[in-house]
Amino acid sequence: MTPVPHSVGLNRPQRPLPPGACDSHMHIFDPRFAPSAHWPRTPPVAPVAAYRQLQARLGTTRTVVVTPSTYGTDNACTLDALDQLGDAARGVAVVGEDVRVDELAHLAVRRVRGLRVNFVSPQSWGTTTPDMLATLARKVADHPDCAGWHIQIFAHPEQLIALAPQLHTLPVPLVIDHLGRIDPAEGPAAKAYGVVRGLLDGGNTWVKLSGAYMRSTVHGPSYADTLPLGRALVQAAPERLVWGSDWPHTTETPGTVNDADLVDLLQAWAGSDAAMDRILVDNPARLYGFDTAAPA
Protein backbone atom coordinates (compact mmCIF):
# COMPACT_ATOMS: atom_id res chain seq x y z
CA MET A 1 0.00 0.00 0.00
CA THR A 2 1.23 3.51 -0.81
CA PRO A 3 1.73 5.76 2.24
CA VAL A 4 -1.01 8.36 2.71
CA PRO A 5 0.24 11.95 3.03
CA HIS A 6 0.01 13.27 6.61
CA SER A 7 -0.82 9.80 7.98
CA VAL A 8 1.77 7.46 9.51
CA GLY A 9 1.81 3.72 8.82
CA LEU A 10 0.31 1.41 6.26
CA ASN A 11 -2.05 -0.64 8.43
CA ARG A 12 -5.80 -0.69 8.03
CA PRO A 13 -8.26 -0.47 10.94
CA GLN A 14 -8.56 -3.69 12.94
CA ARG A 15 -12.22 -3.92 12.00
CA PRO A 16 -13.38 -3.34 8.40
CA LEU A 17 -15.73 -0.37 8.37
CA PRO A 18 -19.39 -0.70 7.35
CA PRO A 19 -20.76 0.64 4.05
CA GLY A 20 -21.50 4.35 4.32
CA ALA A 21 -18.95 5.00 7.08
CA CYS A 22 -18.40 8.74 7.40
CA ASP A 23 -15.36 10.76 8.42
CA SER A 24 -17.25 13.70 9.87
CA HIS A 25 -14.33 16.09 10.37
CA MET A 26 -11.42 16.71 8.02
CA HIS A 27 -9.86 19.62 6.14
CA ILE A 28 -8.66 20.16 2.60
CA PHE A 29 -5.68 22.43 1.94
CA ASP A 30 -5.09 23.06 -1.75
CA PRO A 31 -2.25 25.33 -2.95
CA ARG A 32 -4.57 26.71 -5.62
CA PHE A 33 -6.29 28.64 -2.82
CA ALA A 34 -4.36 31.32 -0.93
CA PRO A 35 -4.49 31.37 2.87
CA SER A 36 -6.03 34.33 4.66
CA ALA A 37 -3.69 37.23 5.42
CA HIS A 38 -4.30 36.70 9.14
CA TRP A 39 -2.97 33.11 9.18
CA PRO A 40 0.57 32.81 10.63
CA ARG A 41 1.65 29.36 9.34
CA THR A 42 2.26 27.82 5.94
CA PRO A 43 -0.59 25.38 5.32
CA PRO A 44 0.12 21.76 4.40
CA VAL A 45 -0.49 20.43 0.92
CA ALA A 46 -3.50 18.19 1.50
CA PRO A 47 -5.69 18.10 -1.62
CA VAL A 48 -8.66 15.89 -2.37
CA ALA A 49 -6.51 13.35 -4.23
CA ALA A 50 -4.46 12.71 -1.07
CA TYR A 51 -7.60 12.45 1.05
CA ARG A 52 -9.03 9.83 -1.31
CA GLN A 53 -5.97 7.71 -0.49
CA LEU A 54 -6.91 7.95 3.20
CA GLN A 55 -10.48 6.90 2.43
CA ALA A 56 -9.20 3.85 0.56
CA ARG A 57 -6.99 2.89 3.49
CA LEU A 58 -9.59 3.38 6.22
CA GLY A 59 -12.67 2.21 4.36
CA THR A 60 -14.72 5.40 4.74
CA THR A 61 -16.98 6.45 1.85
CA ARG A 62 -18.58 9.65 3.14
CA THR A 63 -16.93 12.76 4.50
CA VAL A 64 -17.53 16.21 5.95
CA VAL A 65 -15.14 18.92 4.78
CA VAL A 66 -14.67 21.64 7.42
CA THR A 67 -13.25 24.99 6.35
CA PRO A 68 -10.04 25.49 8.37
CA SER A 69 -9.18 28.79 10.03
CA THR A 70 -6.33 29.03 7.51
CA TYR A 71 -8.73 30.39 4.89
CA GLY A 72 -10.57 32.87 7.11
CA THR A 73 -14.11 33.28 5.76
CA ASP A 74 -13.17 32.20 2.23
CA ASN A 75 -14.87 28.84 1.69
CA ALA A 76 -13.70 28.44 -1.92
CA CYS A 77 -11.32 25.55 -1.14
CA THR A 78 -14.01 23.67 0.76
CA LEU A 79 -16.60 24.22 -1.98
CA ASP A 80 -14.14 23.05 -4.61
CA ALA A 81 -13.49 19.92 -2.52
CA LEU A 82 -17.23 19.28 -2.26
CA ASP A 83 -17.50 19.50 -6.03
CA GLN A 84 -14.70 16.94 -6.41
CA LEU A 85 -16.05 14.57 -3.75
CA GLY A 86 -19.64 14.71 -4.97
CA ASP A 87 -22.79 13.72 -3.13
CA ALA A 88 -20.86 11.57 -0.65
CA ALA A 89 -19.55 14.78 0.94
CA ARG A 90 -21.01 17.62 2.99
CA GLY A 91 -19.43 20.84 4.22
CA VAL A 92 -19.16 23.01 7.32
CA ALA A 93 -18.32 26.61 6.43
CA VAL A 94 -16.83 29.60 8.24
CA VAL A 95 -18.48 32.99 7.78
CA GLY A 96 -18.49 36.38 9.48
CA GLU A 97 -21.45 37.55 11.51
CA ASP A 98 -22.28 39.96 8.66
CA VAL A 99 -22.88 37.06 6.27
CA ARG A 100 -25.64 37.84 3.77
CA VAL A 101 -28.69 35.67 3.22
CA ASP A 102 -27.74 35.09 -0.42
CA GLU A 103 -24.34 33.71 0.65
CA LEU A 104 -26.00 31.25 3.02
CA ALA A 105 -28.31 30.19 0.20
CA HIS A 106 -25.30 29.64 -2.07
CA LEU A 107 -23.56 27.54 0.58
CA ALA A 108 -26.70 25.44 1.05
CA VAL A 109 -26.89 24.65 -2.66
CA ARG A 110 -23.26 23.48 -2.53
CA ARG A 111 -24.10 20.95 0.25
CA VAL A 112 -22.87 22.92 3.24
CA ARG A 113 -24.84 21.82 6.31
CA GLY A 114 -23.46 23.95 9.14
CA LEU A 115 -21.32 26.87 10.28
CA ARG A 116 -18.23 26.56 12.47
CA VAL A 117 -17.71 29.13 15.22
CA ASN A 118 -14.16 28.89 16.52
CA PHE A 119 -13.16 30.27 19.92
CA VAL A 120 -9.71 28.61 19.88
CA SER A 121 -7.75 29.30 16.68
CA PRO A 122 -6.83 32.75 15.28
CA GLN A 123 -9.74 34.10 13.22
CA SER A 124 -9.68 36.62 10.39
CA TRP A 125 -12.09 38.91 12.26
CA GLY A 126 -10.13 38.82 15.52
CA THR A 127 -11.81 37.53 18.68
CA THR A 128 -14.91 35.35 18.45
CA THR A 129 -17.62 36.51 20.87
CA PRO A 130 -20.83 35.03 22.29
CA ASP A 131 -22.73 37.74 20.40
CA MET A 132 -21.28 36.45 17.13
CA LEU A 133 -22.41 32.93 18.02
CA ALA A 134 -25.91 34.21 18.75
CA THR A 135 -26.08 36.21 15.51
CA LEU A 136 -25.00 33.30 13.32
CA ALA A 137 -27.33 30.84 15.05
CA ARG A 138 -30.24 33.23 14.53
CA LYS A 139 -29.39 33.74 10.84
CA VAL A 140 -29.27 29.97 10.30
CA ALA A 141 -32.53 29.44 12.16
CA ASP A 142 -34.30 32.19 10.17
CA HIS A 143 -33.05 31.15 6.71
CA PRO A 144 -35.41 28.81 4.82
CA ASP A 145 -32.56 27.28 2.82
CA CYS A 146 -30.69 26.36 6.03
CA ALA A 147 -33.29 23.95 7.41
CA GLY A 148 -31.46 21.15 9.20
CA TRP A 149 -28.23 23.12 9.56
CA HIS A 150 -26.26 23.21 12.81
CA ILE A 151 -23.73 25.44 14.54
CA GLN A 152 -20.42 23.71 15.28
CA ILE A 153 -18.25 25.23 17.99
CA PHE A 154 -14.59 24.71 18.77
CA ALA A 155 -13.92 25.94 22.30
CA HIS A 156 -11.70 25.38 25.31
CA PRO A 157 -13.37 23.62 28.27
CA GLU A 158 -13.52 26.81 30.32
CA GLN A 159 -15.22 28.54 27.39
CA LEU A 160 -17.82 25.78 27.16
CA ILE A 161 -18.53 26.28 30.86
CA ALA A 162 -18.93 30.04 30.42
CA LEU A 163 -21.09 29.63 27.30
CA ALA A 164 -23.33 26.93 28.78
CA PRO A 165 -26.44 29.08 29.39
CA GLN A 166 -26.31 30.35 25.81
CA LEU A 167 -25.61 26.92 24.33
CA HIS A 168 -28.68 25.47 26.02
CA THR A 169 -30.92 27.99 24.24
CA LEU A 170 -29.48 27.96 20.70
CA PRO A 171 -32.30 27.88 18.11
CA VAL A 172 -30.47 25.29 15.96
CA PRO A 173 -28.65 22.03 16.74
CA LEU A 174 -25.21 22.37 18.32
CA VAL A 175 -22.15 20.26 17.45
CA ILE A 176 -19.18 20.36 19.85
CA ASP A 177 -15.78 19.81 18.25
CA HIS A 178 -13.02 17.47 19.34
CA LEU A 179 -14.42 15.98 22.57
CA GLY A 180 -14.87 19.50 23.94
CA ARG A 181 -11.08 19.58 24.41
CA ILE A 182 -11.73 18.03 27.82
CA ASP A 183 -8.59 16.95 29.67
CA PRO A 184 -8.45 13.14 29.61
CA ALA A 185 -6.83 13.18 33.05
CA GLU A 186 -10.11 14.56 34.40
CA GLY A 187 -12.36 12.64 32.02
CA PRO A 188 -16.00 12.42 33.10
CA ALA A 189 -15.13 14.15 36.39
CA ALA A 190 -14.28 17.38 34.53
CA LYS A 191 -16.63 20.32 35.04
CA ALA A 192 -16.75 20.78 31.27
CA TYR A 193 -17.85 17.17 30.86
CA GLY A 194 -20.78 17.95 33.13
CA VAL A 195 -21.68 20.85 30.83
CA VAL A 196 -21.40 18.69 27.73
CA ARG A 197 -23.42 15.92 29.36
CA GLY A 198 -26.15 18.40 30.27
CA LEU A 199 -26.26 19.63 26.69
CA LEU A 200 -26.43 16.06 25.39
CA ASP A 201 -29.25 15.30 27.79
CA GLY A 202 -31.10 18.33 26.39
CA GLY A 203 -31.40 16.51 23.07
CA ASN A 204 -30.17 19.31 20.76
CA THR A 205 -26.40 18.72 20.98
CA TRP A 206 -23.96 16.42 19.19
CA VAL A 207 -20.28 15.74 19.94
CA LYS A 208 -17.50 14.94 17.51
CA LEU A 209 -15.34 12.05 18.68
CA SER A 210 -12.21 13.51 17.13
CA GLY A 211 -8.93 15.16 18.01
CA ALA A 212 -8.11 12.70 20.81
CA TYR A 213 -4.44 13.57 20.44
CA MET A 214 -4.99 17.23 21.28
CA ARG A 215 -5.04 16.60 25.03
CA SER A 216 -3.75 13.02 25.35
CA THR A 217 -0.48 12.54 27.22
CA VAL A 218 -0.29 8.84 26.32
CA HIS A 219 -0.45 9.45 22.54
CA GLY A 220 -0.74 6.76 19.87
CA PRO A 221 -1.30 4.08 19.12
CA SER A 222 -3.59 3.57 22.11
CA TYR A 223 -4.44 7.08 23.41
CA ALA A 224 -5.46 5.02 26.44
CA ASP A 225 -5.96 8.03 28.72
CA THR A 226 -8.96 9.07 26.59
CA LEU A 227 -10.87 5.82 27.16
CA PRO A 228 -12.93 6.93 30.19
CA LEU A 229 -14.00 10.14 28.45
CA GLY A 230 -14.85 8.51 25.12
CA ARG A 231 -16.72 5.65 26.74
CA ALA A 232 -18.69 8.02 28.96
CA LEU A 233 -19.85 9.99 25.91
CA VAL A 234 -20.90 6.80 24.14
CA GLN A 235 -22.85 5.73 27.21
CA ALA A 236 -24.49 9.16 27.48
CA ALA A 237 -25.70 9.71 23.92
CA PRO A 238 -24.74 7.06 21.35
CA GLU A 239 -27.35 8.51 18.98
CA ARG A 240 -25.72 11.97 18.82
CA LEU A 241 -22.02 11.25 18.32
CA VAL A 242 -20.05 11.33 15.09
CA TRP A 243 -16.42 10.43 14.42
CA GLY A 244 -13.79 12.45 12.56
CA SER A 245 -10.17 11.85 11.60
CA ASP A 246 -9.20 15.56 11.71
CA TRP A 247 -6.85 14.79 8.78
CA PRO A 248 -4.30 16.25 7.95
CA HIS A 249 -3.76 16.78 11.70
CA THR A 250 -2.47 20.35 11.58
CA THR A 251 -2.34 20.68 15.37
CA GLU A 252 0.19 17.84 15.64
CA THR A 253 3.87 17.36 14.83
CA PRO A 254 4.08 16.03 11.26
CA GLY A 255 4.63 12.28 11.09
CA THR A 256 3.04 11.44 14.44
CA VAL A 257 -0.59 10.45 13.69
CA ASN A 258 -1.75 7.10 12.33
CA ASP A 259 -5.36 7.41 11.21
CA ALA A 260 -5.97 3.66 11.48
CA ASP A 261 -5.12 3.97 15.18
CA LEU A 262 -7.83 6.64 15.48
CA VAL A 263 -10.41 4.27 14.01
CA ASP A 264 -9.27 1.56 16.41
CA LEU A 265 -9.65 4.06 19.24
CA LEU A 266 -13.24 4.67 18.19
CA GLN A 267 -13.80 0.92 18.40
CA ALA A 268 -12.42 0.96 21.96
CA TRP A 269 -14.67 3.88 22.91
CA ALA A 270 -17.77 2.39 21.28
CA GLY A 271 -17.50 -1.00 22.97
CA SER A 272 -19.60 -2.82 20.36
CA ASP A 273 -19.87 -3.11 16.59
CA ALA A 274 -23.44 -1.83 16.73
CA ALA A 275 -22.49 1.35 18.57
CA MET A 276 -19.51 1.92 16.26
CA ASP A 277 -21.70 1.52 13.17
CA ARG A 278 -24.24 3.94 14.58
CA ILE A 279 -21.53 6.57 15.12
CA LEU A 280 -20.01 6.02 11.67
CA VAL A 281 -23.13 5.57 9.52
CA ASP A 282 -26.52 6.30 11.06
CA ASN A 283 -25.71 9.42 13.07
CA PRO A 284 -23.85 11.34 10.33
CA ALA A 285 -26.57 10.41 7.85
CA ARG A 286 -29.09 12.20 10.08
CA LEU A 287 -26.90 15.14 11.02
CA TYR A 288 -25.57 15.93 7.54
CA GLY A 289 -28.46 14.78 5.38
CA PHE A 290 -26.92 11.81 3.63
CA ASP A 291 -29.26 9.25 2.12
CA THR A 292 -30.24 6.77 4.81
CA ALA A 293 -29.41 3.90 2.45
CA ALA A 294 -25.65 3.40 2.62
CA PRO A 295 -23.87 3.38 -0.74
CA ALA A 296 -22.72 0.02 -2.04
C-alpha positions in Angstrom: 0.0 0.0 0.0 1.2 3.5 -0.8 1.7 5.8 2.2 -1.0 8.4 2.7 0.2 11.9 3.0 0.0 13.3 6.6 -0.8 9.8 8.0 1.8 7.5 9.5 1.8 3.7 8.8 0.3 1.4 6.3 -2.0 -0.6 8.4 -5.8 -0.7 8.0 -8.3 -0.5 10.9 -8.6 -3.7 12.9 -12.2 -3.9 12.0 -13.4 -3.3 8.4 -15.7 -0.4 8.4 -19.4 -0.7 7.4 -20.8 0.6 4.1 -21.5 4.3 4.3 -18.9 5.0 7.1 -18.4 8.7 7.4 -15.4 10.8 8.4 -17.2 13.7 9.9 -14.3 16.1 10.4 -11.4 16.7 8.0 -9.9 19.6 6.1 -8.7 20.2 2.6 -5.7 22.4 1.9 -5.1 23.1 -1.8 -2.2 25.3 -2.9 -4.6 26.7 -5.6 -6.3 28.6 -2.8 -4.4 31.3 -0.9 -4.5 31.4 2.9 -6.0 34.3 4.7 -3.7 37.2 5.4 -4.3 36.7 9.1 -3.0 33.1 9.2 0.6 32.8 10.6 1.6 29.4 9.3 2.3 27.8 5.9 -0.6 25.4 5.3 0.1 21.8 4.4 -0.5 20.4 0.9 -3.5 18.2 1.5 -5.7 18.1 -1.6 -8.7 15.9 -2.4 -6.5 13.3 -4.2 -4.5 12.7 -1.1 -7.6 12.5 1.0 -9.0 9.8 -1.3 -6.0 7.7 -0.5 -6.9 7.9 3.2 -10.5 6.9 2.4 -9.2 3.9 0.6 -7.0 2.9 3.5 -9.6 3.4 6.2 -12.7 2.2 4.4 -14.7 5.4 4.7 -17.0 6.5 1.9 -18.6 9.7 3.1 -16.9 12.8 4.5 -17.5 16.2 5.9 -15.1 18.9 4.8 -14.7 21.6 7.4 -13.2 25.0 6.3 -10.0 25.5 8.4 -9.2 28.8 10.0 -6.3 29.0 7.5 -8.7 30.4 4.9 -10.6 32.9 7.1 -14.1 33.3 5.8 -13.2 32.2 2.2 -14.9 28.8 1.7 -13.7 28.4 -1.9 -11.3 25.6 -1.1 -14.0 23.7 0.8 -16.6 24.2 -2.0 -14.1 23.0 -4.6 -13.5 19.9 -2.5 -17.2 19.3 -2.3 -17.5 19.5 -6.0 -14.7 16.9 -6.4 -16.1 14.6 -3.8 -19.6 14.7 -5.0 -22.8 13.7 -3.1 -20.9 11.6 -0.7 -19.6 14.8 0.9 -21.0 17.6 3.0 -19.4 20.8 4.2 -19.2 23.0 7.3 -18.3 26.6 6.4 -16.8 29.6 8.2 -18.5 33.0 7.8 -18.5 36.4 9.5 -21.4 37.6 11.5 -22.3 40.0 8.7 -22.9 37.1 6.3 -25.6 37.8 3.8 -28.7 35.7 3.2 -27.7 35.1 -0.4 -24.3 33.7 0.6 -26.0 31.3 3.0 -28.3 30.2 0.2 -25.3 29.6 -2.1 -23.6 27.5 0.6 -26.7 25.4 1.1 -26.9 24.7 -2.7 -23.3 23.5 -2.5 -24.1 21.0 0.3 -22.9 22.9 3.2 -24.8 21.8 6.3 -23.5 23.9 9.1 -21.3 26.9 10.3 -18.2 26.6 12.5 -17.7 29.1 15.2 -14.2 28.9 16.5 -13.2 30.3 19.9 -9.7 28.6 19.9 -7.8 29.3 16.7 -6.8 32.7 15.3 -9.7 34.1 13.2 -9.7 36.6 10.4 -12.1 38.9 12.3 -10.1 38.8 15.5 -11.8 37.5 18.7 -14.9 35.3 18.5 -17.6 36.5 20.9 -20.8 35.0 22.3 -22.7 37.7 20.4 -21.3 36.5 17.1 -22.4 32.9 18.0 -25.9 34.2 18.7 -26.1 36.2 15.5 -25.0 33.3 13.3 -27.3 30.8 15.0 -30.2 33.2 14.5 -29.4 33.7 10.8 -29.3 30.0 10.3 -32.5 29.4 12.2 -34.3 32.2 10.2 -33.1 31.2 6.7 -35.4 28.8 4.8 -32.6 27.3 2.8 -30.7 26.4 6.0 -33.3 24.0 7.4 -31.5 21.1 9.2 -28.2 23.1 9.6 -26.3 23.2 12.8 -23.7 25.4 14.5 -20.4 23.7 15.3 -18.2 25.2 18.0 -14.6 24.7 18.8 -13.9 25.9 22.3 -11.7 25.4 25.3 -13.4 23.6 28.3 -13.5 26.8 30.3 -15.2 28.5 27.4 -17.8 25.8 27.2 -18.5 26.3 30.9 -18.9 30.0 30.4 -21.1 29.6 27.3 -23.3 26.9 28.8 -26.4 29.1 29.4 -26.3 30.4 25.8 -25.6 26.9 24.3 -28.7 25.5 26.0 -30.9 28.0 24.2 -29.5 28.0 20.7 -32.3 27.9 18.1 -30.5 25.3 16.0 -28.6 22.0 16.7 -25.2 22.4 18.3 -22.1 20.3 17.4 -19.2 20.4 19.8 -15.8 19.8 18.3 -13.0 17.5 19.3 -14.4 16.0 22.6 -14.9 19.5 23.9 -11.1 19.6 24.4 -11.7 18.0 27.8 -8.6 17.0 29.7 -8.5 13.1 29.6 -6.8 13.2 33.1 -10.1 14.6 34.4 -12.4 12.6 32.0 -16.0 12.4 33.1 -15.1 14.1 36.4 -14.3 17.4 34.5 -16.6 20.3 35.0 -16.7 20.8 31.3 -17.9 17.2 30.9 -20.8 18.0 33.1 -21.7 20.9 30.8 -21.4 18.7 27.7 -23.4 15.9 29.4 -26.1 18.4 30.3 -26.3 19.6 26.7 -26.4 16.1 25.4 -29.2 15.3 27.8 -31.1 18.3 26.4 -31.4 16.5 23.1 -30.2 19.3 20.8 -26.4 18.7 21.0 -24.0 16.4 19.2 -20.3 15.7 19.9 -17.5 14.9 17.5 -15.3 12.0 18.7 -12.2 13.5 17.1 -8.9 15.2 18.0 -8.1 12.7 20.8 -4.4 13.6 20.4 -5.0 17.2 21.3 -5.0 16.6 25.0 -3.7 13.0 25.3 -0.5 12.5 27.2 -0.3 8.8 26.3 -0.4 9.4 22.5 -0.7 6.8 19.9 -1.3 4.1 19.1 -3.6 3.6 22.1 -4.4 7.1 23.4 -5.5 5.0 26.4 -6.0 8.0 28.7 -9.0 9.1 26.6 -10.9 5.8 27.2 -12.9 6.9 30.2 -14.0 10.1 28.4 -14.8 8.5 25.1 -16.7 5.6 26.7 -18.7 8.0 29.0 -19.8 10.0 25.9 -20.9 6.8 24.1 -22.8 5.7 27.2 -24.5 9.2 27.5 -25.7 9.7 23.9 -24.7 7.1 21.3 -27.3 8.5 19.0 -25.7 12.0 18.8 -22.0 11.2 18.3 -20.1 11.3 15.1 -16.4 10.4 14.4 -13.8 12.4 12.6 -10.2 11.9 11.6 -9.2 15.6 11.7 -6.8 14.8 8.8 -4.3 16.3 8.0 -3.8 16.8 11.7 -2.5 20.4 11.6 -2.3 20.7 15.4 0.2 17.8 15.6 3.9 17.4 14.8 4.1 16.0 11.3 4.6 12.3 11.1 3.0 11.4 14.4 -0.6 10.5 13.7 -1.7 7.1 12.3 -5.4 7.4 11.2 -6.0 3.7 11.5 -5.1 4.0 15.2 -7.8 6.6 15.5 -10.4 4.3 14.0 -9.3 1.6 16.4 -9.6 4.1 19.2 -13.2 4.7 18.2 -13.8 0.9 18.4 -12.4 1.0 22.0 -14.7 3.9 22.9 -17.8 2.4 21.3 -17.5 -1.0 23.0 -19.6 -2.8 20.4 -19.9 -3.1 16.6 -23.4 -1.8 16.7 -22.5 1.4 18.6 -19.5 1.9 16.3 -21.7 1.5 13.2 -24.2 3.9 14.6 -21.5 6.6 15.1 -20.0 6.0 11.7 -23.1 5.6 9.5 -26.5 6.3 11.1 -25.7 9.4 13.1 -23.9 11.3 10.3 -26.6 10.4 7.8 -29.1 12.2 10.1 -26.9 15.1 11.0 -25.6 15.9 7.5 -28.5 14.8 5.4 -26.9 11.8 3.6 -29.3 9.2 2.1 -30.2 6.8 4.8 -29.4 3.9 2.5 -25.6 3.4 2.6 -23.9 3.4 -0.7 -22.7 0.0 -2.0 
